[in-house]
């Protein structure tokens, strides 16, 4: 008998409250994975004189250190041991933290309820970030209309991968592909490992998506802590001004480039009828240079990888000052763990940082800083050993594509086509003659305030006569490496230039640290003081606009204020369709086991976001390519997709297809029919002649006969 939930026949369920409660539960679980382990490791190894430090310093180090080290430890323990070994590690870290805390109290260390006075401003910032993260990522519900944010496009893929890790273990299977035997996931999933632990710890109270939201919040907290750490230990200034410098650096995380200028211009053109679209983010008008708020909310794994890189380098920078060879080992080994985690979190960010580390190793040899050279070489060798099993897993099985993973290019500029003679140029000459000369303008708009910061720092170094401290030299090489690679190389595994988009985070973080001192030494930049202020205001306005348009783009589209984006419903029924889909898929989660496979019409515009956000189940064919970019054999995909396309096409003969027929061919447990499928309009088709196990006005679910009850 069909389970029917039609508009007006069932009470409206508030999914927004579900997301809010589940996300807060996830946030509460994350300290098990992003605080206690770092605290235990820093205490046991006495990193940065951890035991003698203040509570604020311990917190600031423990969070990013956990984020940097735990992914590779989790991977190796799960890969060569079991998930029980993983849980033993985290339980031991929590017990150690409790033991140390109790020991401190017994020694007479003061304990006070509440937030210390000198940390209250940072607590307020964390509370604001909590509100921003949750409001930006959960679904917004208006009656029977439900809206996910625009960044759900990427986060839906990550949600699927999180559940796959939970359901299939380490290494996980690609949940987007079952056209052949299960395939190992080819993706940098180390950040998602930690989110999977939160899902598992929630024992059904936290969904994969809610775990992702909780992790996003903690990644932001870790980034703030990393800024404070670098301003304290690497780009150190007057200790008396540390709190002001740290506060400045943290607030600058909310600044983007001058993207608001071209974005407003494009909106103006739309209002005048000269364009037929509005972008759902200020970062999308050009080849992306995504600043920190956008990156954390949409590409958390890339920010996580960057943080692991910088924690690794911070440890390596301390190693030469440690006593003896045991001191070098004490810092180099955790640095190797951090660098290995960065590779598993984002191969593109870690690639940029690896090139910098190679260059920096050459510099240390040239400068005869041999203890630092030894630390770098040791960390590099151990990192290779640690990450080799993951890289081997990534390369197992047939590849979905071919050719070089990187290609030479000149960074694209959206307005380069306005250059005279553009149409007469070949693609190669366009790169050289159009994109090349516009690189300064390109980066001025993309970096904004931080572009001026870079110029101010270069001018300061030139006035000094080229004599740079060790930290300054490292930072210059870091920025130069990141800019050169991301300007003249691009990734080519998929259409997106992930290297150019994510690899610049390395330069962006260092520019942010430079900006703190540029603002502190306002007298040195008196000639551009007003321009700096204007650029800061425009950067802040860009971030505010980006948060708003990301959150309300779908709502505005449904209300007819702006046109729907290409992957949204053109009939302006997106909100009702999302609500109906979520209701159906959450019902399916209770009806089908965690390892079950669901299949829908694979002919989708980019991807089916609702089923990936809410179903938490595997798919036979994610799209026309079966998601083989993430693992699997593309040769096995085409026959399966061909049968599915016939199954979902408009049927001339009512008896030409049946659920039983298709289920004999593909390993699905549930079949999905949606009102947007061509077959839905054919009233003699299987959609209407077969009996669904769930149905509403927008979606119908059918159980394969071979599936269990």
C-alpha positions as CSV (number, residue, x, y, z in Angstrom):
1,X,0.0,0.0,0.0
2,X,1.3,3.5,-0.8
3,X,2.4,5.7,2.0
4,X,1.0,9.1,0.9
5,X,1.8,12.5,2.2
6,X,0.1,15.1,0.2
7,X,-0.2,18.9,0.8
8,X,-3.0,19.5,3.3
9,X,-3.2,15.9,4.4
10,X,-0.2,15.8,6.8
11,X,1.0,18.2,9.4
12,X,3.9,20.4,8.3
13,X,7.1,19.2,9.8
14,X,9.7,21.8,10.8
15,X,12.9,20.6,9.3
16,X,14.7,23.8,10.1
17,X,14.3,23.0,13.8
18,X,15.7,19.5,13.1
19,X,18.8,21.0,11.5
20,X,19.3,23.5,14.2
21,X,19.1,20.9,17.0
22,X,21.2,18.3,15.1
23,X,23.9,20.9,14.2
24,X,24.2,22.0,17.8
25,X,24.5,18.4,18.9
26,X,27.3,17.9,16.3
27,X,29.1,21.0,17.6
28,X,28.9,19.6,21.1
29,X,30.4,16.3,20.0
30,X,33.3,17.8,18.0
31,X,35.7,18.6,21.0
32,X,36.2,14.8,21.2
33,X,38.0,15.0,17.9
34,X,39.2,18.6,17.5
35,X,40.3,19.5,21.0
36,X,41.2,16.7,23.4
37,X,43.7,14.9,21.1
38,X,45.6,18.1,20.4
39,X,45.7,18.9,24.1
40,X,47.0,15.4,24.9
41,X,49.7,15.4,22.2
42,X,50.9,19.0,23.0
43,X,51.1,18.1,26.7
44,X,52.9,14.8,26.3
45,X,55.5,16.2,23.9
46,X,55.6,19.6,25.7
47,X,55.2,21.4,22.3
48,X,55.9,25.1,22.5
49,X,56.3,24.7,26.3
50,X,52.7,23.8,26.5
51,X,52.6,22.8,30.2
52,X,53.8,26.3,31.2
53,X,51.4,28.2,29.0
54,X,48.2,30.0,29.8
55,X,44.8,28.4,29.4
56,X,44.1,30.6,26.4
57,X,47.3,29.5,24.6
58,X,46.5,25.8,25.3
59,X,43.1,26.2,23.8
60,X,44.5,28.1,20.8
61,X,47.1,25.3,20.1
62,X,44.9,22.3,20.9
63,X,42.2,23.0,18.3
64,X,44.3,23.4,15.1
65,X,46.8,20.8,16.3
66,X,44.0,18.3,16.6
67,X,42.6,19.3,13.2
68,X,46.1,18.8,11.7
69,X,47.1,15.5,13.3
70,X,43.9,13.5,13.9
71,X,42.9,12.9,10.2
72,X,46.0,10.9,9.4
73,X,45.9,9.1,12.7
74,X,42.2,8.2,12.1
75,X,43.0,7.0,8.6
76,X,45.9,4.8,9.5
77,X,44.2,3.3,12.6
78,X,41.1,2.6,10.6
79,X,42.9,1.4,7.5
80,X,45.3,-1.0,9.2
81,X,43.4,-1.7,12.5
82,X,39.7,-1.2,12.9
83,X,37.3,1.5,13.9
84,X,37.6,0.2,17.4
85,X,41.2,1.3,17.4
86,X,40.1,4.7,16.2
87,X,37.7,5.1,19.1
88,X,40.4,3.8,21.6
89,X,42.7,6.7,20.4
90,X,40.0,9.4,21.0
91,X,38.9,7.9,24.3
92,X,42.5,7.8,25.5
93,X,42.9,11.5,24.5
94,X,39.7,12.5,26.4
95,X,40.8,10.5,29.5
96,X,44.2,12.2,29.4
97,X,42.7,15.6,29.2
98,X,40.4,14.9,32.2
99,X,43.4,13.4,34.2
100,X,45.5,16.5,33.5
101,X,42.6,18.9,34.4
102,X,42.0,17.0,37.7
103,X,45.7,17.0,38.4
104,X,45.9,20.8,37.8
105,X,43.0,21.3,40.3
106,X,44.7,19.2,42.9
107,X,47.9,21.3,42.6
108,X,45.8,24.3,43.5
109,X,45.4,25.8,40.1
110,X,42.5,28.3,40.2
111,X,39.2,27.2,38.7
112,X,36.5,29.6,37.9
113,X,33.1,29.2,36.3
114,X,32.6,31.5,33.3
115,X,34.7,33.1,30.6
116,X,38.0,34.9,31.7
117,X,37.8,38.6,31.2
118,X,40.6,38.7,28.7
119,X,38.9,36.2,26.5
120,X,35.4,37.6,26.5
121,X,35.8,39.5,23.2
122,X,36.9,36.3,21.5
123,X,34.0,34.5,23.0
124,X,31.7,37.1,21.5
125,X,33.3,36.6,18.1
126,X,32.9,32.8,18.4
127,X,29.2,33.3,19.2
128,X,28.8,35.5,16.2
129,X,30.5,32.9,14.0
130,X,28.3,30.2,15.5
131,X,25.2,32.2,14.3
132,X,26.7,32.9,10.9
133,X,27.7,29.2,10.3
134,X,24.4,27.7,11.3
135,X,22.2,30.3,9.5
136,X,24.3,30.0,6.4
137,X,24.2,26.2,6.2
138,X,20.9,24.8,7.6
139,X,17.6,24.7,5.6
140,X,15.3,27.7,6.0
141,X,11.6,26.7,6.1
142,X,8.6,28.9,5.3
143,X,5.4,26.9,5.8
144,X,5.6,24.0,3.4
145,X,8.5,25.5,1.5
146,X,12.0,24.5,2.4
147,X,15.2,26.1,1.0
148,X,18.8,24.9,1.2
149,X,21.5,27.5,0.8
150,X,23.4,28.0,-2.5
151,X,26.5,26.4,-1.1
152,X,24.6,23.1,-0.8
153,X,25.7,22.4,-4.4
154,X,29.2,21.4,-3.1
155,X,28.2,20.4,0.4
156,X,25.7,17.8,-0.9
157,X,28.7,15.9,-2.4
158,X,30.5,16.1,0.9
159,X,27.4,14.9,2.8
160,X,27.3,11.8,0.6
161,X,31.0,11.1,1.2
162,X,30.6,11.5,5.0
163,X,27.9,8.9,5.1
164,X,29.9,6.5,2.9
165,X,32.8,6.7,5.3
166,X,30.4,5.9,8.2
167,X,28.7,3.0,6.3
168,X,31.6,1.4,4.5
169,X,34.7,2.2,6.7
170,X,38.2,3.2,5.7
171,X,39.0,3.4,2.9
172,X,35.5,4.3,1.9
173,X,33.6,3.4,-1.2
174,X,32.5,5.9,-3.8
175,X,28.7,6.2,-3.0
176,X,28.0,7.7,-6.4
177,X,28.9,4.6,-8.3
178,X,27.5,1.1,-8.2
179,X,27.4,0.4,-12.0
180,X,30.1,-2.2,-11.3
181,X,31.8,-3.6,-8.2
182,X,32.1,-1.1,-5.3
183,X,35.0,1.2,-6.0
184,X,37.4,2.9,-3.5
185,X,36.7,6.6,-3.2
186,X,39.2,8.7,-5.1
187,X,38.9,12.0,-3.3
188,X,40.7,14.0,-0.6
189,X,38.4,13.0,2.2
190,X,40.5,13.4,5.4
191,X,38.4,16.3,6.6
192,X,35.3,14.3,6.0
193,X,36.7,11.5,8.2
194,X,36.4,13.7,11.2
195,X,32.8,14.7,10.3
196,X,32.0,11.0,9.9
197,X,33.2,10.4,13.5
198,X,30.8,13.0,14.7
199,X,28.0,11.3,12.8
200,X,28.9,7.9,14.3
201,X,29.2,9.4,17.8
202,X,25.7,10.9,17.4
203,X,24.3,7.4,17.0
204,X,21.4,8.6,14.8
205,X,20.9,11.9,16.5
206,X,23.3,13.7,14.0
207,X,22.9,13.3,10.3
208,X,25.9,13.5,7.9
209,X,24.9,17.0,6.8
210,X,24.6,18.1,10.4
211,X,28.0,16.7,11.2
212,X,29.3,18.7,8.3
213,X,27.8,21.9,9.7
214,X,29.3,21.2,13.1
215,X,32.7,20.6,11.6
216,X,32.4,23.8,9.6
217,X,31.9,25.7,12.8
218,X,34.9,24.1,14.4
219,X,37.1,24.6,11.4
220,X,36.4,28.3,11.6
221,X,37.3,28.3,15.3
222,X,40.5,26.5,14.4
223,X,41.4,29.1,11.8
224,X,40.9,31.9,14.3
225,X,43.2,30.0,16.7
226,X,45.8,29.5,14.0
227,X,45.9,33.3,13.3
228,X,46.5,33.9,17.0
229,X,49.2,31.3,17.1
230,X,51.1,32.7,14.1
231,X,50.9,36.2,15.5
232,X,52.3,34.9,18.8
233,X,55.0,32.4,17.6
234,X,55.9,33.2,14.0
235,X,55.0,36.8,13.1
236,X,55.5,37.9,16.7
237,X,55.5,41.6,17.7
238,X,55.3,43.5,20.9
239,X,53.8,41.1,23.5
240,X,51.9,44.0,25.1
241,X,50.0,44.5,21.8
242,X,49.3,40.8,21.1
243,X,45.6,40.8,22.0
244,X,45.0,43.8,19.7
245,X,46.9,42.2,16.9
246,X,45.1,38.9,17.3
247,X,41.8,40.6,17.4
248,X,42.7,42.5,14.2
249,X,43.8,39.3,12.4
250,X,40.6,37.4,13.4
251,X,38.4,40.2,12.2
252,X,40.2,40.4,8.9
253,X,39.1,36.9,8.2
254,X,35.7,38.4,7.4
255,X,37.2,40.6,4.5
256,X,37.0,39.6,0.9
257,X,38.4,41.4,-2.2
258,X,36.6,44.0,-4.3
259,X,34.2,41.4,-5.7
260,X,31.3,43.6,-4.6
261,X,32.1,46.0,-7.4
262,X,31.7,43.7,-10.5
263,X,28.9,41.9,-8.7
264,X,26.9,45.1,-8.2
265,X,27.6,46.0,-11.8
266,X,26.3,42.6,-13.0
267,X,23.1,43.1,-10.9
268,X,22.7,46.5,-12.4
269,X,22.9,45.0,-15.9
270,X,20.3,42.4,-14.9
271,X,18.0,45.1,-13.6
272,X,18.3,46.9,-17.0
273,X,17.4,43.8,-18.8
274,X,20.9,43.3,-20.3
275,X,21.6,40.1,-18.5
276,X,19.4,37.1,-17.7
277,X,21.0,35.8,-14.5
278,X,22.2,36.8,-11.0
279,X,25.1,35.1,-9.4
280,X,24.6,33.3,-6.1
281,X,28.0,34.5,-4.8
282,X,30.3,37.4,-5.2
283,X,33.1,34.9,-5.7
284,X,31.7,33.5,-9.0
285,X,32.1,36.5,-11.3
286,X,35.6,35.5,-12.2
287,X,38.1,32.7,-11.9
288,X,37.7,32.2,-8.2
289,X,39.9,33.6,-5.5
290,X,37.8,32.5,-2.6
291,X,38.4,34.3,0.7
292,X,38.0,32.7,4.1
293,X,34.3,33.0,4.9
294,X,33.2,31.6,1.5
295,X,35.9,28.9,1.6
296,X,35.0,27.7,5.1
297,X,31.3,27.5,4.3
298,X,31.7,25.8,0.9
299,X,35.2,24.2,0.7
300,X,36.0,23.5,4.4
301,X,38.4,20.7,3.4
302,X,40.6,23.2,1.6
303,X,40.8,25.5,4.6
304,X,41.5,22.4,6.8
305,X,44.3,21.4,4.5
306,X,45.8,24.9,4.6
307,X,45.6,24.9,8.5
308,X,47.4,21.5,8.6
309,X,50.1,22.8,6.3
310,X,50.7,25.9,8.5
311,X,50.6,23.9,11.8
312,X,53.2,21.6,10.2
313,X,55.4,24.5,9.3
314,X,55.0,26.1,12.7
315,X,56.3,22.9,14.3
316,X,59.2,22.7,11.9
317,X,60.1,26.3,12.5
318,X,60.5,25.5,16.2
319,X,62.5,22.3,15.7
320,X,65.9,23.9,15.3
321,X,65.7,25.7,18.7
322,X,64.8,22.4,20.5
323,X,67.6,20.7,22.4
324,X,69.4,17.9,20.7
325,X,68.2,15.4,18.1
326,X,65.3,14.3,20.4
327,X,64.1,17.9,20.2
328,X,64.1,17.8,16.4
329,X,62.2,14.5,16.5
330,X,59.7,15.9,19.0
331,X,58.7,18.6,16.5
332,X,59.4,16.9,13.2
333,X,57.2,13.8,13.7
334,X,54.0,15.7,14.6
335,X,54.8,18.0,11.7
336,X,55.0,15.0,9.4
337,X,51.6,13.9,10.7
338,X,50.2,17.4,10.0
339,X,51.6,17.5,6.4
340,X,50.2,14.0,5.7
341,X,46.8,15.1,6.9
342,X,47.0,18.1,4.6
343,X,47.5,15.9,1.5
344,X,44.5,13.8,2.4
345,X,42.4,16.9,3.0
346,X,43.2,18.7,-0.3
347,X,45.9,17.6,-2.7
348,X,45.9,21.0,-4.4
349,X,46.6,23.1,-1.3
350,X,49.2,20.6,-0.1
351,X,50.8,20.6,-3.5
352,X,51.4,24.3,-3.4
353,X,52.8,24.0,0.2
354,X,55.0,21.1,-0.8
355,X,56.6,23.2,-3.5
356,X,57.2,25.9,-0.9
357,X,58.8,23.4,1.5
358,X,61.1,22.2,-1.2
359,X,62.2,25.7,-2.0
360,X,62.5,26.5,1.7
361,X,64.7,23.4,2.2
362,X,67.0,24.7,-0.5
363,X,67.2,28.0,1.3
364,X,68.1,26.4,4.6
365,X,71.0,24.5,2.9
366,X,72.2,27.7,1.3
367,X,71.9,29.6,4.6
368,X,73.6,26.7,6.4
369,X,70.7,26.2,8.8
370,X,71.4,22.5,8.9
371,X,69.3,21.7,11.9
372,X,66.3,23.1,10.1
373,X,67.3,21.2,7.0
374,X,67.4,18.0,9.0
375,X,64.0,18.7,10.4
376,X,62.5,19.4,7.0
377,X,64.0,16.3,5.4
378,X,63.0,14.1,8.3
379,X,59.4,15.4,8.2
380,X,59.2,15.0,4.5
381,X,60.4,11.4,4.5
382,X,58.0,10.4,7.3
383,X,55.1,12.2,5.6
384,X,55.7,10.2,2.4
385,X,55.7,6.9,4.4
386,X,52.5,7.9,6.3
387,X,50.5,9.1,3.2
388,X,51.6,6.3,0.9
389,X,48.8,3.9,1.7
390,X,46.2,6.7,1.1
391,X,47.8,7.6,-2.3
392,X,47.9,3.9,-3.2
393,X,44.2,3.6,-2.4
394,X,43.5,6.6,-4.5
395,X,45.2,5.1,-7.5
396,X,43.6,1.6,-7.3
397,X,41.3,0.6,-10.0
398,X,40.7,2.0,-13.5
399,X,41.0,5.7,-14.0
400,X,38.0,7.7,-15.3
401,X,40.1,10.0,-17.4
402,X,43.6,10.5,-18.8
403,X,46.2,13.1,-19.5
404,X,48.2,15.3,-17.2
405,X,46.6,16.4,-13.9
406,X,48.1,19.9,-14.3
407,X,48.3,22.2,-17.3
408,X,50.1,25.4,-18.1
409,X,47.8,28.4,-18.3
410,X,47.5,32.1,-17.6
411,X,44.9,32.8,-15.0
412,X,41.6,33.7,-16.6
413,X,40.0,37.1,-16.2
414,X,36.2,37.5,-16.8
415,X,36.5,40.9,-18.6
416,X,39.4,39.9,-20.8
417,X,37.0,39.3,-23.7
418,X,36.4,43.0,-23.8
419,X,39.9,43.5,-25.0
420,X,40.1,44.7,-28.7
421,X,40.9,41.8,-31.1
422,X,39.6,39.1,-28.6
423,X,37.5,37.3,-31.2
424,X,40.4,37.1,-33.7
425,X,42.8,35.5,-31.2
426,X,43.3,31.7,-30.8
427,X,42.8,30.3,-27.2
428,X,46.6,30.2,-26.7
429,X,47.1,33.9,-27.7
430,X,44.1,34.9,-25.6
431,X,45.9,33.6,-22.5
432,X,49.1,35.4,-23.4
433,X,47.8,38.7,-24.9
434,X,44.6,39.2,-22.9
435,X,44.8,37.4,-19.6
436,X,48.5,38.1,-19.1
437,X,48.5,41.9,-19.2
438,X,45.4,41.9,-17.0
439,X,46.8,39.9,-14.2
440,X,47.5,43.1,-12.0
441,X,43.9,44.3,-12.5
442,X,42.6,40.7,-12.0
443,X,44.4,40.4,-8.6
444,X,43.5,44.0,-7.6
445,X,39.8,43.2,-7.8
446,X,40.2,39.7,-6.3
447,X,42.5,40.6,-3.4
448,X,41.4,44.2,-2.8
449,X,42.6,45.4,0.6
450,X,45.2,42.6,0.7
451,X,46.6,43.6,-2.7
452,X,47.5,47.0,-1.1
453,X,48.9,45.1,1.9
454,X,51.2,43.2,-0.4
455,X,52.4,46.4,-2.1
456,X,53.0,48.0,1.3
457,X,55.1,45.0,2.5
458,X,57.1,44.9,-0.7
459,X,57.8,48.6,-0.4
460,X,58.8,48.2,3.3
461,X,61.2,45.4,2.4
462,X,62.8,47.4,-0.4
463,X,63.4,50.4,1.8
464,X,65.1,48.1,4.3
465,X,67.6,47.1,1.6
466,X,66.6,43.4,1.2
467,X,67.7,42.3,4.6
468,X,64.9,39.9,5.7
469,X,64.5,37.9,8.9
470,X,64.1,34.2,8.7
471,X,60.3,34.5,9.2
472,X,60.0,37.3,6.6
473,X,62.0,35.3,4.0
474,X,59.8,32.3,4.5
475,X,56.7,34.3,4.2
476,X,57.8,36.0,1.0
477,X,58.7,32.6,-0.6
478,X,55.4,31.2,0.5
479,X,53.4,34.0,-1.1
480,X,55.5,34.0,-4.3
481,X,55.1,30.2,-4.6
482,X,51.4,30.3,-4.2
483,X,50.9,33.1,-6.6
484,X,53.1,31.7,-9.3
485,X,51.6,28.2,-9.2
486,X,48.0,29.4,-9.1
487,X,48.6,32.0,-11.9
488,X,50.4,29.8,-14.4
489,X,49.1,26.3,-13.6
490,X,45.7,24.8,-13.5
491,X,44.2,21.5,-12.5
492,X,42.7,19.4,-15.3
493,X,41.2,16.3,-13.7
494,X,37.8,17.9,-13.8
495,X,36.5,21.1,-15.4
496,X,37.0,23.1,-12.3
497,X,40.4,24.7,-11.7
498,X,40.6,23.5,-8.0
499,X,44.3,24.2,-7.9
500,X,43.9,27.8,-8.9
501,X,40.9,28.3,-6.6
502,X,42.2,26.6,-3.5
503,X,46.0,26.8,-3.8
504,X,45.9,30.6,-3.3
505,X,44.8,30.1,0.3
506,X,48.4,29.7,1.2
507,X,49.2,33.2,0.0
508,X,46.0,34.6,1.4
509,X,46.8,33.5,4.9
510,X,50.2,35.1,4.9
511,X,48.8,38.3,3.4
512,X,46.3,38.4,6.3
513,X,49.2,38.2,8.8
514,X,51.0,40.9,7.0
515,X,47.9,43.0,7.0
516,X,47.9,43.0,10.8
517,X,51.2,44.8,11.0
518,X,50.4,47.1,8.1
519,X,47.3,48.4,10.0
520,X,49.4,48.6,13.2
521,X,52.0,50.8,11.5
522,X,49.4,53.1,10.0
523,X,52.0,56.0,9.8
524,X,54.0,54.0,7.3
525,X,51.0,53.8,4.9
526,X,49.7,57.3,5.4
527,X,49.7,58.0,1.7
528,X,47.2,55.2,1.1
529,X,45.4,55.3,4.4
530,X,42.1,56.4,2.9
531,X,42.3,53.8,0.1
532,X,43.0,51.1,2.7
533,X,39.9,52.1,4.6
534,X,37.7,52.2,1.5
535,X,39.0,48.7,0.5
536,X,38.3,47.3,3.9
537,X,34.7,48.6,3.8
538,X,34.2,47.2,0.3
539,X,35.7,43.9,1.4
540,X,33.3,43.7,4.4
541,X,30.4,44.7,2.2
542,X,31.3,41.9,-0.2
543,X,31.3,39.3,2.6
544,X,27.9,40.6,4.0
545,X,26.4,40.4,0.5
546,X,27.8,37.0,-0.1
547,X,26.3,35.6,3.1
548,X,22.9,37.1,2.3
549,X,22.8,36.0,-1.3
550,X,24.0,32.5,-0.4
551,X,21.3,32.2,2.2
552,X,18.3,33.7,0.4
553,X,19.1,33.1,-3.3
554,X,16.6,30.2,-3.5
555,X,13.9,32.1,-1.7
556,X,14.3,35.2,-3.9
557,X,14.2,32.9,-7.0
558,X,11.0,31.2,-5.9
559,X,9.4,34.6,-5.2
560,X,10.2,35.8,-8.7
561,X,12.6,38.6,-7.6
562,X,15.6,37.0,-9.4
563,X,15.8,34.3,-12.0
564,X,16.5,30.7,-10.9
565,X,20.0,29.4,-11.3
566,X,20.6,26.7,-13.9
567,X,20.3,23.8,-11.4
568,X,17.1,25.2,-9.7
569,X,13.5,24.5,-10.6
570,X,12.4,26.8,-13.5
571,X,8.8,26.7,-12.4
572,X,9.5,28.5,-9.1
573,X,8.3,25.6,-7.0
574,X,11.7,24.9,-5.6
575,X,10.7,25.4,-2.0
576,X,7.8,23.0,-2.1
577,X,9.7,20.5,-4.2
578,X,12.6,20.5,-1.7
579,X,10.2,20.0,1.2
580,X,8.5,17.1,-0.5
581,X,11.8,15.6,-1.4
582,X,13.2,15.9,2.1
583,X,10.1,14.4,3.6
584,X,10.4,11.4,1.2
585,X,14.1,10.8,1.6
586,X,14.0,11.1,5.3
587,X,11.2,8.5,5.3
588,X,13.4,6.3,3.0
589,X,16.2,6.5,5.6
590,X,14.0,4.7,8.1
591,X,12.7,2.2,5.5
592,X,16.0,1.2,3.9
593,X,19.2,0.0,5.6
594,X,22.4,2.2,5.6
595,X,24.0,0.1,2.8
596,X,20.9,0.3,0.5
597,X,21.1,1.9,-2.9
598,X,18.6,4.4,-4.3
599,X,18.4,5.3,-8.0
600,X,16.8,8.2,-9.7
601,X,16.9,9.6,-13.2
602,X,20.6,10.1,-13.9
603,X,20.0,12.8,-16.5
604,X,20.3,15.7,-14.1
605,X,21.5,19.3,-14.4
606,X,24.9,18.9,-12.7
607,X,23.5,16.8,-9.8
608,X,20.4,16.0,-7.8
609,X,21.1,18.0,-4.6
610,X,18.1,17.0,-2.4
611,X,18.7,13.3,-2.6
612,X,22.4,13.8,-1.8
613,X,21.6,16.0,1.1
614,X,18.8,14.0,2.7
615,X,18.8,10.3,1.6
616,X,22.2,9.3,3.0
617,X,22.3,6.3,0.7
618,X,24.3,5.1,-2.2
619,X,23.4,5.5,-5.9
620,X,24.0,3.2,-8.8
621,X,24.5,6.1,-11.2
622,X,25.0,9.5,-9.7
623,X,24.8,11.2,-13.2
624,X,25.4,10.3,-16.8
625,X,29.0,9.5,-15.9
626,X,28.1,7.5,-12.8
627,X,30.4,9.7,-10.7
628,X,33.5,7.8,-11.8
629,X,35.7,10.9,-11.3
630,X,35.5,9.8,-7.7
631,X,36.1,6.1,-8.3
632,X,34.9,3.3,-10.5
633,X,35.1,2.1,-14.1
634,X,33.6,4.4,-16.7
635,X,33.3,1.5,-19.2
636,X,30.7,-0.2,-17.0
637,X,28.7,3.0,-16.6
638,X,27.4,3.6,-20.2
639,X,25.2,0.4,-20.4
640,X,23.6,1.0,-17.0
641,X,22.9,4.7,-17.8
642,X,21.4,3.8,-21.2
643,X,18.9,1.4,-19.6
644,X,18.0,4.0,-16.9
645,X,17.5,6.8,-19.5
646,X,15.0,4.5,-21.4
647,X,13.3,3.7,-18.1
648,X,12.8,7.4,-17.2
649,X,11.8,8.5,-20.8
650,X,8.3,9.1,-22.0
651,X,6.9,5.6,-22.7
652,X,4.7,4.9,-25.7
653,X,3.9,1.3,-24.6
654,X,2.5,1.1,-21.0
655,X,3.9,-2.4,-20.5
656,X,7.3,-1.7,-22.0
657,X,9.0,-1.2,-18.6
658,X,8.4,-2.2,-15.0
659,X,10.1,-1.9,-11.7
660,X,10.9,-5.6,-11.7
661,X,12.6,-5.3,-15.1
662,X,15.0,-2.5,-14.2
663,X,15.7,-4.0,-10.8
664,X,16.9,-7.2,-12.4
665,X,19.6,-5.1,-14.2
666,X,20.8,-2.7,-11.6
667,X,21.6,-3.3,-7.9
668,X,19.1,-0.8,-6.5
669,X,16.8,-1.2,-3.5
670,X,14.6,1.9,-4.1
671,X,13.6,3.6,-7.4
672,X,12.7,7.2,-7.4
673,X,10.3,9.0,-9.7
674,X,10.0,12.8,-9.6
675,X,7.6,15.2,-11.2
676,X,10.4,16.6,-13.3
677,X,11.1,13.2,-15.0
678,X,9.6,12.8,-18.5
679,X,8.0,9.5,-17.5
680,X,6.0,11.2,-14.8
681,X,3.8,12.8,-17.5
682,X,3.1,9.4,-19.1
683,X,0.0,8.2,-17.2
684,X,0.2,4.7,-18.5
685,X,3.8,4.3,-17.3
686,X,5.2,2.4,-14.3
687,X,5.0,5.6,-12.3
688,X,1.3,5.3,-12.2
689,X,0.7,1.6,-12.8
690,X,3.1,0.3,-10.1
691,X,2.4,0.6,-6.4
692,X,4.8,3.0,-4.6
693,X,5.8,2.6,-0.9
694,X,5.8,6.4,-0.5
695,X,4.1,9.1,-2.6
696,X,3.4,12.8,-2.6
697,X,2.7,15.5,-5.2
698,X,6.4,15.7,-6.3
699,X,8.0,12.3,-5.7
700,X,7.2,8.6,-5.6
701,X,9.4,5.8,-4.2
702,X,9.2,2.2,-5.3
703,X,10.8,-0.8,-3.7
704,X,12.7,-3.2,-5.9
705,X,11.0,-6.7,-5.6
706,X,14.4,-8.3,-4.7
707,X,14.8,-5.8,-1.7
708,X,14.0,-7.0,1.8
709,X,11.0,-5.9,3.7
